[in-house]
Amino acid sequence: QVQLVESGGGSVQAGGSLRLSCAASGYTYCMGWFRQAPGKEREVVAVMYTGGGSTYSADSVKGRFTISQDNAKNTLYLQMNSLKPEDTAMYYCAAGRFYCSTYAQAYNYWGQGTQVTVSS
């Protein structure tokens, strides 16, 4: 069993920055960030293979968001810069124990979600 505890959401103006954190308990093979805006499907933001650091980022956030990890703290981060109103969503941390994927259905463990609101 893996438990994920997220923090770091909030409200910012367009162009601002936020950093999300996700502390994990237990072994993970892959961790990632997904987001879901009202009335929309959950979508991948960024994913990281925790064993080697390989990452994937959605085209919509490339160059603005950076996924990283602190192995010593077993914590995943999402640094979000140059935020846009369209980034407004509930952000979820996810973890899987066997493989990486950009599909939310592949992940067994989820955090409670943290709200990110970007105003124009």
TITOR-219635 format. One record per residue (C-alpha): x, z, y; residue in one letter. Coordinates in steps of 0.001 Angstrom, whole numbers. Layout:
N
<u=X	w=Z	v=Y	drendren=A>
...
END
This chain:
120
<u=0	w=0	v=0	drendren=Q>
<u=1233	w=-904	v=3470	drendren=V>
<u=-53	w=667	v=6657	drendren=Q>
<u=393	w=-1041	v=9998	drendren=L>
<u=110	w=691	v=13356	drendren=V>
<u=73	w=-1472	v=16463	drendren=E>
<u=694	w=-634	v=20082	drendren=S>
<u=1482	w=-2297	v=23365	drendren=G>
<u=-1589	w=-4250	v=24398	drendren=G>
<u=-3075	w=-4105	v=27853	drendren=G>
<u=-4172	w=-6045	v=30900	drendren=S>
<u=-1835	w=-8158	v=32986	drendren=V>
<u=-2026	w=-10941	v=35503	drendren=Q>
<u=-1093	w=-14480	v=34596	drendren=A>
<u=2660	w=-14884	v=34473	drendren=G>
<u=3202	w=-11305	v=33395	drendren=G>
<u=4714	w=-9890	v=30233	drendren=S>
<u=3747	w=-7518	v=27450	drendren=L>
<u=5456	w=-6379	v=24266	drendren=R>
<u=3475	w=-5579	v=21161	drendren=L>
<u=4838	w=-3337	v=18418	drendren=S>
<u=3776	w=-2941	v=14816	drendren=C>
<u=5196	w=-95	v=12747	drendren=A>
<u=4960	w=-676	v=9019	drendren=A>
<u=5087	w=1781	v=6156	drendren=S>
<u=6119	w=371	v=2811	drendren=G>
<u=7723	w=-2825	v=1641	drendren=Y>
<u=6852	w=-6124	v=3278	drendren=T>
<u=8074	w=-9643	v=2538	drendren=Y>
<u=6540	w=-11258	v=5565	drendren=C>
<u=4971	w=-9989	v=8756	drendren=M>
<u=3232	w=-11775	v=11545	drendren=G>
<u=994	w=-11698	v=14559	drendren=W>
<u=-2425	w=-13272	v=14683	drendren=F>
<u=-4981	w=-13314	v=17473	drendren=R>
<u=-8693	w=-13743	v=17764	drendren=Q>
<u=-10624	w=-14494	v=20932	drendren=A>
<u=-14396	w=-13944	v=21164	drendren=P>
<u=-16260	w=-16691	v=19354	drendren=G>
<u=-13108	w=-18190	v=17890	drendren=K>
<u=-11382	w=-18029	v=14547	drendren=E>
<u=-8353	w=-15877	v=13961	drendren=R>
<u=-5219	w=-17933	v=14528	drendren=E>
<u=-1552	w=-17484	v=13826	drendren=V>
<u=741	w=-16625	v=16714	drendren=V>
<u=4060	w=-16033	v=14989	drendren=A>
<u=5353	w=-15098	v=11563	drendren=V>
<u=8656	w=-13675	v=10351	drendren=M>
<u=10270	w=-13416	v=6929	drendren=Y>
<u=11426	w=-9805	v=7048	drendren=T>
<u=14258	w=-10328	v=4584	drendren=G>
<u=16129	w=-13018	v=6477	drendren=G>
<u=14680	w=-13348	v=9911	drendren=G>
<u=13270	w=-16857	v=9579	drendren=S>
<u=10414	w=-17319	v=12006	drendren=T>
<u=7514	w=-19583	v=12845	drendren=Y>
<u=5723	w=-19741	v=16183	drendren=S>
<u=2572	w=-21620	v=17078	drendren=A>
<u=3065	w=-24502	v=19472	drendren=D>
<u=856	w=-22798	v=22026	drendren=S>
<u=3298	w=-19902	v=22413	drendren=V>
<u=6675	w=-21548	v=21829	drendren=K>
<u=9080	w=-20820	v=24619	drendren=G>
<u=6936	w=-17917	v=25850	drendren=R>
<u=6531	w=-15527	v=22917	drendren=F>
<u=9286	w=-14168	v=20689	drendren=T>
<u=8788	w=-12417	v=17370	drendren=I>
<u=11490	w=-10003	v=16254	drendren=S>
<u=12039	w=-6994	v=14052	drendren=Q>
<u=13957	w=-3753	v=13918	drendren=D>
<u=14736	w=-3201	v=10259	drendren=N>
<u=15923	w=348	v=10816	drendren=A>
<u=12545	w=1250	v=12283	drendren=K>
<u=10559	w=-1080	v=10022	drendren=N>
<u=8901	w=-2357	v=13154	drendren=T>
<u=7797	w=-5825	v=14201	drendren=L>
<u=7645	w=-6881	v=17832	drendren=Y>
<u=6049	w=-9646	v=19834	drendren=L>
<u=7531	w=-10167	v=23274	drendren=Q>
<u=5050	w=-12133	v=25346	drendren=M>
<u=6231	w=-13692	v=28589	drendren=N>
<u=4585	w=-16086	v=31036	drendren=S>
<u=1187	w=-14972	v=29832	drendren=L>
<u=-1792	w=-17217	v=30490	drendren=K>
<u=-5514	w=-16424	v=30630	drendren=P>
<u=-5951	w=-18372	v=27394	drendren=E>
<u=-3729	w=-15807	v=25657	drendren=D>
<u=-6517	w=-13260	v=26086	drendren=T>
<u=-7508	w=-12047	v=22620	drendren=A>
<u=-7347	w=-9219	v=20154	drendren=M>
<u=-3911	w=-9329	v=18577	drendren=Y>
<u=-3434	w=-8251	v=14983	drendren=Y>
<u=-328	w=-7432	v=13018	drendren=C>
<u=-364	w=-8613	v=9418	drendren=A>
<u=1869	w=-8067	v=6415	drendren=A>
<u=2256	w=-9657	v=3026	drendren=G>
<u=4341	w=-8551	v=95	drendren=R>
<u=5043	w=-11840	v=-1701	drendren=F>
<u=5274	w=-14860	v=608	drendren=Y>
<u=4929	w=-16088	v=4163	drendren=C>
<u=2069	w=-18170	v=5439	drendren=S>
<u=434	w=-19280	v=8653	drendren=T>
<u=-2996	w=-18630	v=7127	drendren=Y>
<u=-4605	w=-15275	v=7800	drendren=A>
<u=-6186	w=-15258	v=4332	drendren=Q>
<u=-2729	w=-14942	v=2784	drendren=A>
<u=-2109	w=-11489	v=4213	drendren=Y>
<u=-3224	w=-8361	v=2461	drendren=N>
<u=-2568	w=-5807	v=5139	drendren=Y>
<u=-3758	w=-5676	v=8720	drendren=W>
<u=-3373	w=-3446	v=11714	drendren=G>
<u=-6280	w=-2197	v=13756	drendren=Q>
<u=-5721	w=-4732	v=16519	drendren=G>
<u=-4659	w=-4359	v=20120	drendren=T>
<u=-6374	w=-6050	v=23041	drendren=Q>
<u=-4452	w=-8328	v=25391	drendren=V>
<u=-6248	w=-9432	v=28549	drendren=T>
<u=-4678	w=-11853	v=31009	drendren=V>
<u=-6373	w=-12396	v=34341	drendren=S>
<u=-5868	w=-15405	v=36571	drendren=S>
END
